[in-house]
Amino acid sequence: MVKKMLDDKVAVIGAGMMGSAIIKSLLKGGYKGQIFAVDVQLEKLLELEKLGVNTGADVLKAVKCADIVFIIVKPRDVKSVLCEIRDAVRGKLVVSVAATVPLEYLCRHVPDAKVVRIMPNLGAMVQAAYTAYCCDGNVTLEEKQKIQALLSMMGTYDEVDEKYMDALTAVSGSGPGYMSIIIEALTYAGLKVGLPRDVALKSAAQTVLGTAKLVLDLNEEPARIRDMTTTPGGTTIEAIYQVEQSQIRPALIRAIEEATKKSGQIREKLDLT
Ligand SMILES: NC(=O)c1ccc[n+]([C@@H]2O[C@H](COP(=O)([O-])OP(=O)(O)OC[C@H]3O[C@@H](n4cnc5c(N)ncnc54)[C@H](OP(=O)(O)O)[C@@H]3O)[C@@H](O)[C@H]2O)c1
């Protein structure tokens, strides 16, 4: 199955931030099939070309060569791409990475394709993405396995009900944005207590990574990790006391709630329903 998948030709329409992250993760993951990257901004293709990717500005040419077509343009540009490729994707897998754009909308515009909607994050750049995906009813088990093999090169993944996609866009799709603020804040805290800049940054980032690995690899509850680091009258409880007063929990909850609502607002504004 994976061997067959590795022979599939992949077209990536939109080689911006996320498009190039996905392509790089496939290359790092040992993807052996041909990859065609298309972007209207040719300078975005130069680096990918050096990595051995076929590049160009002709969407239809790339799509005609491909078995699997990734659409990785902004939500506002999805409709024009779908209209352009409508006939060329008959029977092919179309994977939309665009936030807010529902499966139903995608299927309506490319009715003869098999459609998958995914929500990865920038962790794909280092094969550490979390990707949620959902499929239209016509996607076969074999096609789903192909998608899973591709997503596994980007990091970890889950198949989810589409109703969770906006929430996952908020928690994980946009997540590297908020996590960067937390790492930056910890770094500045390190500077405040006198650490050299490089040590402050590395210790902050590695601590976030290590804590995430404790949760994921050891299946530990975050509350238990907090308790494991907290000795009575010690340094951790002193810090936790301050953190809890900062209202960080409600701030993050409100942030995710608002980001989730924003997906619906964008969908409505762009008439993507
Ligand atoms: N960035 C993230 O962290 C992230 C995470 C999850 C999901 N996503 C989703 O991924 C999609 C792309 O996001 P991004 O951040 O990668 O955006 P981006 O950096 O702007 O990349 C999109 C690229 O596609 C190009 N493009 C637009 N129309 C095109 C067309 N018809 N044919 C070929 N290329 C075209 C754009 O050119 P112009 O700039 O000239 O329009 C741009 O270079 C979005 O829908 C977003 O919701 C992004």
The ligand as an SDF file (V2000), in Angstrom:
LIG
                    3D

 48 52  0  0  0  0  0  0  0  0999 V2000
    0.1740   29.0580    7.1920 N   0  0  0  0  0  0  0  0  0  0  0  0
   -0.3150   28.1950    8.0810 C   0  0  0  0  0  0  0  0  0  0  0  0
    0.2160   28.0380    9.2020 O   0  0  0  0  0  0  0  0  0  0  0  0
   -1.5100   27.3480    7.7260 C   0  0  0  0  0  0  0  0  0  0  0  0
   -1.9520   26.3440    8.6160 C   0  0  0  0  0  0  0  0  0  0  0  0
   -3.0390   25.5610    8.2590 C   0  0  0  0  0  0  0  0  0  0  0  0
   -3.7090   25.7810    7.0620 C   0  0  0  0  0  0  0  0  0  0  0  0
   -3.2850   26.7810    6.2360 N   0  0  0  0  0  0  0  0  0  0  0  0
   -4.0360   27.0090    4.9950 C   0  0  0  0  0  0  0  0  0  0  0  0
   -3.1490   26.8690    3.8980 O   0  0  0  0  0  0  0  0  0  0  0  0
   -3.5670   27.7590    2.8480 C   0  0  0  0  0  0  0  0  0  0  0  0
   -2.3540   28.5370    2.3700 C   0  0  0  0  0  0  0  0  0  0  0  0
   -1.8560   29.3040    3.4540 O   0  0  0  0  0  0  0  0  0  0  0  0
   -0.3900   29.9060    3.4200 P   0  0  0  0  0  0  0  0  0  0  0  0
   -0.1600   30.4900    4.7470 O   0  0  0  0  0  0  0  0  0  0  0  0
    0.5630   28.9140    2.8440 O   0  0  0  0  0  0  0  0  0  0  0  0
   -0.6210   31.0790    2.3360 O   0  0  0  0  0  0  0  0  0  0  0  0
    0.4770   31.7560    1.3830 P   0  0  0  0  0  0  0  0  0  0  0  0
    1.8070   31.7470    2.0680 O   0  0  0  0  0  0  0  0  0  0  0  0
   -0.1210   33.0430    0.9390 O   0  0  0  0  0  0  0  0  0  0  0  0
    0.5830   30.7440    0.1470 O   0  0  0  0  0  0  0  0  0  0  0  0
   -0.3810   30.6410   -0.8680 C   0  0  0  0  0  0  0  0  0  0  0  0
    0.3330   30.8110   -2.1910 C   0  0  0  0  0  0  0  0  0  0  0  0
   -0.5510   30.4460   -3.2450 O   0  0  0  0  0  0  0  0  0  0  0  0
   -0.4320   31.4340   -4.2770 C   0  0  0  0  0  0  0  0  0  0  0  0
   -1.5990   31.3950   -5.1560 N   0  0  0  0  0  0  0  0  0  0  0  0
   -2.7730   32.0830   -5.0500 C   0  0  0  0  0  0  0  0  0  0  0  0
   -3.5980   31.7540   -6.0740 N   0  0  0  0  0  0  0  0  0  0  0  0
   -2.9450   30.8430   -6.8230 C   0  0  0  0  0  0  0  0  0  0  0  0
   -3.2560   30.1440   -8.0150 C   0  0  0  0  0  0  0  0  0  0  0  0
   -4.4460   30.3100   -8.6410 N   0  0  0  0  0  0  0  0  0  0  0  0
   -2.3520   29.2860   -8.5320 N   0  0  0  0  0  0  0  0  0  0  0  0
   -1.1480   29.1030   -7.9300 C   0  0  0  0  0  0  0  0  0  0  0  0
   -0.7730   29.7520   -6.8000 N   0  0  0  0  0  0  0  0  0  0  0  0
   -1.6700   30.6020   -6.2470 C   0  0  0  0  0  0  0  0  0  0  0  0
   -0.2790   32.7030   -3.4990 C   0  0  0  0  0  0  0  0  0  0  0  0
    0.1650   33.7910   -4.3040 O   0  0  0  0  0  0  0  0  0  0  0  0
   -0.3690   35.2740   -3.9140 P   0  0  0  0  0  0  0  0  0  0  0  0
    0.2670   35.6000   -2.5970 O   0  0  0  0  0  0  0  0  0  0  0  0
    0.1050   36.1300   -5.0300 O   0  0  0  0  0  0  0  0  0  0  0  0
   -1.8600   35.1970   -3.7980 O   0  0  0  0  0  0  0  0  0  0  0  0
    0.7470   32.2760   -2.4540 C   0  0  0  0  0  0  0  0  0  0  0  0
    2.0620   32.3140   -2.9640 O   0  0  0  0  0  0  0  0  0  0  0  0
   -4.6400   28.6730    3.4080 C   0  0  0  0  0  0  0  0  0  0  0  0
   -5.8920   28.3230    2.8930 O   0  0  0  0  0  0  0  0  0  0  0  0
   -4.6070   28.4170    4.9170 C   0  0  0  0  0  0  0  0  0  0  0  0
   -5.8840   28.4500    5.5020 O   0  0  0  0  0  0  0  0  0  0  0  0
   -2.2030   27.5560    6.5310 C   0  0  0  0  0  0  0  0  0  0  0  0
  1  2  1  0
  2  3  2  0
  2  4  1  0
  4  5  1  0
  4 48  2  0
  5  6  2  0
  6  7  1  0
  7  8  2  0
  8  9  1  0
  8 48  1  0
  9 10  1  0
  9 46  1  0
 10 11  1  0
 11 12  1  0
 11 44  1  0
 12 13  1  0
 13 14  1  0
 14 15  2  0
 14 16  1  0
 14 17  1  0
 17 18  1  0
 18 19  2  0
 18 20  1  0
 18 21  1  0
 21 22  1  0
 22 23  1  0
 23 24  1  0
 23 42  1  0
 24 25  1  0
 25 26  1  0
 25 36  1  0
 26 27  1  0
 26 35  1  0
 27 28  2  0
 28 29  1  0
 29 30  1  0
 29 35  2  0
 30 31  1  0
 30 32  2  0
 32 33  1  0
 33 34  2  0
 34 35  1  0
 36 37  1  0
 36 42  1  0
 37 38  1  0
 38 39  2  0
 38 40  1  0
 38 41  1  0
 42 43  1  0
 44 45  1  0
 44 46  1  0
 46 47  1  0
M  CHG  2   8   1  16  -1
M  END
$$$$
